[in-house]
């Protein structure tokens, strides 16, 4: 089993920045890919960013150039630096981990952290 604990959400004005952190514990040797999903009220959950243990990253188009995902394998922690935040980034952000790649059926999810961006 893998446990994921998120931190760093909160409230910020448009144009501001936040950094999310996700610390993994448990059988982490089984994990290759980690990242972040988000779900806004009334919307479907979407994959925001992902990163492999080798450092390859990917982003959804709406956050490219504004968000940066990084990973500290020594600390078993993944980060999401969010800059130039927009009101449409408001959502609950979930840390996710999987052996292969991230998907809705990935086995390991954090409890979620709220990010609110005011205009």
N, CA, C and O of each residue as an XYZ file, in Angstrom:
476
protein
N       0.835     -1.204      0.000
C       0.000      0.000      0.000
C       0.864      1.245      0.000
O       1.977      1.256      0.525
N       0.323      2.293     -0.602
C       0.993      3.594     -0.661
C       0.051      4.625     -0.072
O      -1.134      4.659     -0.406
N       0.573      5.456      0.795
C      -0.200      6.559      1.356
C       0.341      7.875      0.793
O       1.550      8.077      0.687
N      -0.584      8.754      0.440
C      -0.234     10.060     -0.117
C      -0.835     11.150      0.758
O      -2.031     11.127      1.050
N      -0.014     12.098      1.175
C      -0.484     13.201      2.010
C      -0.137     14.516      1.328
O       1.032     14.820      1.092
N      -1.171     15.289      1.014
C      -0.992     16.545      0.310
C      -0.949     17.710      1.290
O      -1.482     17.635      2.397
N      -0.310     18.779      0.860
C      -0.329     20.028      1.621
C      -0.097     21.185      0.659
O       0.360     20.993     -0.468
N      -0.419     22.389      1.122
C      -0.086     23.567      0.346
C      -1.232     24.259     -0.351
O      -1.024     25.301     -0.974
N      -2.442     23.719     -0.272
C      -3.566     24.407     -0.900
C      -3.928     25.657     -0.124
O      -3.363     25.928      0.935
N      -4.878     26.421     -0.660
C      -5.310     27.629      0.030
C      -5.995     28.584     -0.905
O      -6.461     28.212     -1.982
N      -6.046     29.823     -0.474
C      -6.703     30.889     -1.229
C      -5.664     31.854     -1.735
O      -4.709     32.182     -1.030
N      -5.849     32.316     -2.972
C      -4.917     33.274     -3.547
C      -5.659     34.129     -4.566
O      -6.641     33.680     -5.159
N      -5.206     35.327     -4.765
C      -5.799     36.179     -5.792
C      -5.262     35.798     -7.171
O      -4.174     35.234     -7.290
N      -6.025     36.107     -8.193
C      -5.598     35.827     -9.562
C      -4.232     36.452     -9.826
O      -3.959     37.589     -9.441
N      -3.389     35.679    -10.491
C      -2.028     36.128    -10.749
C      -1.032     35.670     -9.711
O       0.178     35.778     -9.908
N      -1.535     35.161     -8.613
C      -0.664     34.718     -7.535
C      -0.133     33.311     -7.746
O      -0.349     32.697     -8.790
N       0.571     32.810     -6.728
C       1.218     31.500     -6.812
C       0.920     30.666     -5.576
O       0.692     31.189     -4.486
N       0.928     29.370     -5.776
C       0.843     28.401     -4.688
C       1.718     27.217     -5.052
O       1.946     26.943     -6.230
N       2.211     26.512     -4.032
C       2.941     25.273     -4.274
C       2.306     24.150     -3.482
O       2.171     24.230     -2.261
N       1.920     23.103     -4.189
C       1.376     21.911     -3.561
C       2.486     20.890     -3.368
O       3.391     20.770     -4.194
N       2.401     20.164     -2.275
C       3.344     19.082     -2.000
C       2.571     17.805     -1.742
O       1.444     17.837     -1.248
N       3.186     16.677     -2.082
C       2.568     15.381     -1.840
C       3.664     14.420     -1.400
O       4.574     14.095     -2.163
N       3.559     13.976     -0.163
C       4.540     13.046      0.393
C       3.985     11.630      0.333
O       2.867     11.366      0.776
N       4.783     10.725     -0.223
C       4.376      9.325     -0.350
C       5.083      8.476      0.696
O       6.243      8.714      1.030
N       4.372      7.491      1.203
C       4.955      6.534      2.152
C       4.363      5.158      1.877
O       3.354      5.032      1.184
N       5.003      4.127      2.429
C       4.536      2.769      2.202
C       5.398      2.064      1.179
O       6.612      2.263      1.146
N       4.787      1.243      0.344
C       5.526      0.457     -0.652
C       5.816      1.300     -1.884
O       5.342      1.013     -2.984
N       6.597      2.333     -1.676
C       6.813      3.316     -2.734
C       7.701      2.811     -3.847
O       7.749      3.418     -4.917
N       8.413      1.701     -3.621
C       9.267      1.176     -4.681
C       8.439      0.764     -5.888
O       8.961      0.656     -6.998
N       7.142      0.534     -5.672
C       6.261      0.106     -6.757
C       5.776      1.270     -7.614
O       5.140      1.067     -8.648
N       6.078      2.480     -7.180
C       5.527      3.647     -7.854
C       6.481      4.188     -8.903
O       7.653      4.434     -8.619
N       5.969      4.376    -10.135
C       6.754      5.021    -11.178
C       6.244      6.430    -11.435
O       7.025      7.378    -11.515
N       4.936      6.561    -11.564
C       4.360      7.833    -11.974
C       3.580      8.474    -10.828
O       2.804      7.807    -10.143
N       3.788      9.744    -10.635
C       3.019     10.536     -9.662
C       2.555     11.814    -10.334
O       3.128     12.257    -11.329
N       1.518     12.391     -9.780
C       1.044     13.636    -10.376
C      -0.173     14.162     -9.673
O      -0.461     13.809     -8.530
N      -0.899     15.034    -10.392
C      -2.031     15.743     -9.803
C      -3.231     15.729    -10.744
O      -3.118     16.049    -11.928
N      -4.360     15.358    -10.201
C      -5.657     15.571    -10.821
C      -6.306     16.755    -10.116
O      -5.900     17.133     -9.017
N      -7.306     17.332    -10.750
C      -8.130     18.337    -10.094
C      -9.581     18.164    -10.516
O      -9.888     17.646    -11.589
N     -10.465     18.621     -9.625
C     -11.885     18.587     -9.923
C     -12.525     19.862     -9.428
O     -12.499     20.166     -8.235
N     -13.098     20.601    -10.350
C     -13.817     21.825    -10.029
C     -15.295     21.500     -9.847
O     -15.771     20.492    -10.368
N     -16.019     22.328     -9.126
C     -17.452     22.070     -8.917
C     -18.196     21.947    -10.236
O     -18.087     22.809    -11.107
N     -18.951     20.869    -10.373
C     -19.753     20.677    -11.572
C     -18.990     20.228    -12.794
O     -19.561     20.126    -13.880
N     -17.698     19.955    -12.636
C     -16.883     19.540    -13.774
C     -16.284     18.164    -13.538
O     -16.209     17.684    -12.407
N     -15.861     17.541    -14.629
C     -15.208     16.247    -14.512
C     -13.777     16.424    -14.002
O     -13.151     17.471    -14.165
N     -13.302     15.366    -13.388
C     -11.931     15.391    -12.907
C     -10.981     15.365    -14.102
O     -11.231     14.671    -15.088
N      -9.879     16.133    -14.007
C      -8.928     16.163    -15.116
C      -7.507     15.995    -14.591
O      -7.176     16.418    -13.484
N      -6.684     15.367    -15.416
C      -5.271     15.201    -15.088
C      -4.549     16.507    -15.382
O      -4.589     16.989    -16.513
N      -3.904     17.075    -14.404
C      -3.240     18.370    -14.549
C      -1.787     18.185    -14.968
O      -1.336     18.799    -15.935
N      -1.054     17.346    -14.247
C       0.365     17.159    -14.518
C       0.808     15.829    -13.963
O       0.253     15.338    -12.980
N       1.819     15.239    -14.601
C       2.353     13.953    -14.160
C       3.858     13.948    -14.357
O       4.392     14.665    -15.204
N       4.532     13.132    -13.564
C       5.983     13.012    -13.685
C       6.391     11.589    -13.337
O       5.873     10.990    -12.395
N       7.333     11.058    -14.118
C       7.816      9.705    -13.856
C       9.007      9.737    -12.901
O       9.552     10.799    -12.601
N       9.393      8.571    -12.437
C      10.539      8.497    -11.542
C      11.814      8.953    -12.247
O      12.773      9.374    -11.601
N      11.816      8.866    -13.572
C      12.964      9.336    -14.337
C      12.940     10.810    -14.656
O      13.882     11.339    -15.246
N      11.850     11.488    -14.263
C      11.788     12.932    -14.435
C      11.053     13.420    -15.672
O      11.017     14.623    -15.928
N      10.467     12.512    -16.443
C       9.693     12.947    -17.602
C       8.352     13.495    -17.121
O       7.666     12.858    -16.322
N       7.982     14.680    -17.610
C       6.765     15.334    -17.139
C       5.825     15.638    -18.291
O       6.239     15.714    -19.448
N       4.564     15.810    -17.958
C       3.549     16.187    -18.939
C       2.502     17.037    -18.252
O       2.311     16.951    -17.039
N       1.817     17.871    -19.048
C       0.848     18.819    -18.518
C      -0.382     18.886    -19.410
O      -0.297     18.664    -20.618
N      -1.506     19.190    -18.817
C      -2.656     19.513    -19.617
C      -2.440     20.891    -20.231
O      -1.752     21.731    -19.652
N      -3.028     21.122    -21.404
C      -2.725     22.339    -22.153
C      -3.009     23.619    -21.372
O      -2.277     24.600    -21.506
N      -4.045     23.619    -20.573
C      -4.468     24.848    -19.900
C      -3.480     25.336    -18.838
O      -3.577     26.478    -18.388
N      -2.531     24.486    -18.430
C      -1.590     24.903    -17.393
C      -0.158     24.999    -17.902
O       0.737     25.393    -17.154
N       0.070     24.647    -19.154
C       1.429     24.701    -19.703
C       1.971     26.119    -19.638
O       1.288     27.079    -19.997
N       3.209     26.235    -19.173
C       3.828     27.541    -19.036
C       3.525     28.228    -17.717
O       4.153     29.235    -17.389
N       2.580     27.707    -16.959
C       2.223     28.304    -15.664
C       2.520     27.365    -14.497
O       2.921     27.819    -13.425
N       2.328     26.078    -14.694
C       2.543     25.096    -13.637
C       3.814     24.304    -13.926
O       4.159     24.056    -15.081
N       4.501     23.915    -12.859
C       5.679     23.072    -12.990
C       5.601     21.951    -11.970
O       5.441     22.193    -10.773
N       5.715     20.719    -12.456
C       5.727     19.573    -11.568
C       7.174     19.119    -11.378
O       7.961     19.109    -12.324
N       7.505     18.750    -10.162
C       8.850     18.259     -9.877
C       8.760     17.151     -8.840
O       7.731     16.956     -8.194
N       9.873     16.428     -8.700
C       9.845     15.253     -7.840
C      11.189     15.115     -7.144
O      12.241     15.231     -7.773
N      11.145     14.872     -5.866
C      12.339     14.586     -5.076
C      12.261     13.115     -4.668
O      11.584     12.767     -3.701
N      12.953     12.265     -5.409
C      12.861     10.831     -5.134
C      13.443     10.477     -3.766
O      13.005      9.518     -3.131
N      14.424     11.247     -3.317
C      15.001     10.978     -2.009
C      14.021     11.215     -0.871
O      14.072     10.540      0.157
N      13.125     12.184     -1.066
C      12.109     12.506     -0.058
C      10.761     11.892     -0.398
O       9.790     12.072      0.338
N      10.696     11.167     -1.513
C       9.422     10.559     -1.941
C       8.315     11.602     -2.008
O       7.191     11.356     -1.570
N       8.636     12.747     -2.550
C       7.696     13.863     -2.570
C       7.611     14.441     -3.979
O       8.615     14.570     -4.680
N       6.396     14.782     -4.371
C       6.175     15.462     -5.643
C       5.582     16.831     -5.349
O       4.806     16.999     -4.408
N       5.958     17.801     -6.166
C       5.524     19.180     -5.975
C       4.812     19.675     -7.225
O       5.084     19.219     -8.336
N       3.897     20.616     -7.022
C       3.272     21.312     -8.142
C       3.366     22.802     -7.854
O       2.645     23.329     -7.007
N       4.256     23.469     -8.562
C       4.382     24.915     -8.455
C       3.391     25.546     -9.415
O       3.450     25.303    -10.621
N       2.493     26.341     -8.896
C       1.431     26.941     -9.701
C       1.608     28.454     -9.690
O       1.466     29.099     -8.651
N       1.919     29.009    -10.850
C       2.101     30.444    -11.003
C       1.023     31.023    -11.912
O       0.341     30.293    -12.631
N       0.882     32.327    -11.870
C      -0.102     33.021    -12.711
C      -1.469     32.350    -12.613
O      -2.114     32.067    -13.622
N      -1.887     32.107    -11.400
C      -3.137     31.384    -11.189
C      -4.329     32.173    -11.682
O      -4.358     33.402    -11.613
N      -5.316     31.442    -12.182
C      -6.540     32.028    -12.722
C      -7.729     31.485    -11.933
O      -7.638     30.416    -11.329
N      -8.837     32.213    -11.937
C     -10.025     31.706    -11.238
C     -10.438     30.311    -11.710
O     -10.955     29.515    -10.925
N     -10.212     30.021    -12.977
C     -10.588     28.693    -13.496
C      -9.687     27.576    -12.991
O      -9.960     26.404    -13.250
N      -8.618     27.915    -12.274
C      -7.795     26.890    -11.627
C      -8.392     26.443    -10.289
O      -7.910     25.492     -9.673
N      -9.435     27.132     -9.850
C     -10.075     26.762     -8.595
C     -10.616     25.341     -8.677
O     -11.392     25.013     -9.574
N     -10.199     24.501     -7.730
C     -10.590     23.091     -7.745
C     -10.024     22.414     -6.504
O      -9.219     22.988     -5.772
N     -10.463     21.193     -6.290
C      -9.784     20.320     -5.332
C      -8.703     19.574     -6.106
O      -8.978     18.958     -7.136
N      -7.498     19.635     -5.612
C      -6.363     18.995     -6.276
C      -6.004     17.710     -5.521
O      -5.859     17.703     -4.299
N      -5.869     16.638     -6.283
C      -5.586     15.327     -5.715
C      -4.226     14.827     -6.193
O      -3.934     14.851     -7.389
N      -3.420     14.387     -5.282
C      -2.182     13.710     -5.624
C      -2.502     12.261     -5.965
O      -3.307     11.616     -5.293
N      -1.863     11.760     -7.013
C      -2.155     10.417     -7.500
C      -0.845      9.697     -7.791
O       0.135     10.319     -8.201
N      -0.830      8.390     -7.579
C       0.362      7.601     -7.871
C      -0.048      6.273     -8.501
O      -1.122      5.735     -8.234
N       0.854      5.762     -9.352
C       0.558      4.511    -10.047
C       1.866      3.856    -10.453
O       2.900      4.518    -10.546
N       1.818      2.543    -10.697
C       3.022      1.831    -11.133
C       3.413      2.207    -12.547
O       4.596      2.246    -12.885
N       2.406      2.486    -13.378
C       2.698      2.683    -14.794
C       2.424      4.124    -15.211
O       3.360      4.897    -15.418
N       1.168      4.485    -15.335
C       0.803      5.847    -15.713
C      -0.461      6.240    -14.971
O      -1.180      5.377    -14.466
N      -0.737      7.536    -14.901
C      -1.881      8.022    -14.138
C      -3.169      7.891    -14.945
O      -3.182      8.120    -16.155
N      -4.240      7.524    -14.267
C      -5.549      7.320    -14.886
C      -6.590      7.393    -13.779
O      -6.264      7.386    -12.592
N      -7.839      7.462    -14.194
C      -8.920      7.534    -13.218
C      -8.912      6.330    -12.269
O      -9.306      6.448    -11.109
N      -8.475      5.206    -12.753
C      -8.479      3.986    -11.945
C      -7.163      3.762    -11.207
O      -6.953      2.683    -10.652
N      -6.278      4.747    -11.188
C      -5.028      4.604    -10.442
C      -5.338      4.253     -8.996
O      -6.300      4.772     -8.428
N      -4.551      3.393     -8.400
C      -4.911      2.847     -7.081
C      -4.677      3.771     -5.897
O      -5.290      3.600     -4.843
N      -3.792      4.753     -6.063
C      -3.416      5.550     -4.894
C      -3.765      7.018     -5.101
O      -3.315      7.664     -6.047
N      -4.582      7.517     -4.182
C      -5.050      8.905     -4.232
C      -4.894      9.546     -2.856
O      -5.102      8.896     -1.831
N      -4.527     10.821     -2.844
C      -4.529     11.582     -1.611
C      -5.931     12.034     -1.265
O      -6.888     11.756     -1.988
N      -6.040     12.738     -0.144
C      -7.358     13.155      0.334
C      -7.858     14.400     -0.380
O      -9.040     14.731     -0.284
N      -6.993     15.088     -1.086
C      -7.379     16.290     -1.810
C      -7.089     17.547     -1.008
O      -7.198     17.559      0.218
N      -6.721     18.598     -1.716
C      -6.489     19.896     -1.085
C      -7.155     20.975     -1.939
O      -7.036     20.976     -3.164
N      -7.848     21.877     -1.281
C      -8.617     22.903     -1.992
C      -7.700     24.046     -2.423
O      -6.899     24.552     -1.637
N      -7.837     24.437     -3.684
C      -7.179     25.630     -4.208
C      -8.277     26.565     -4.694
O      -9.096     26.191     -5.533
N      -8.287     27.779     -4.165
C      -9.285     28.771     -4.543
C      -8.579     30.017     -5.050
O      -7.748     30.597     -4.351
N      -8.913     30.427     -6.275
C      -8.314     31.603     -6.886
C      -9.423     32.630     -7.105
O     -10.384     32.372     -7.829
N      -9.284     33.773     -6.485
C     -10.312     34.797     -6.610
C      -9.914     35.809     -7.667
O      -8.732     36.083     -7.872
N     -10.912     36.359     -8.331
C     -10.656     37.335     -9.405
C     -10.544     38.741     -8.856
O     -10.330     39.685     -9.616
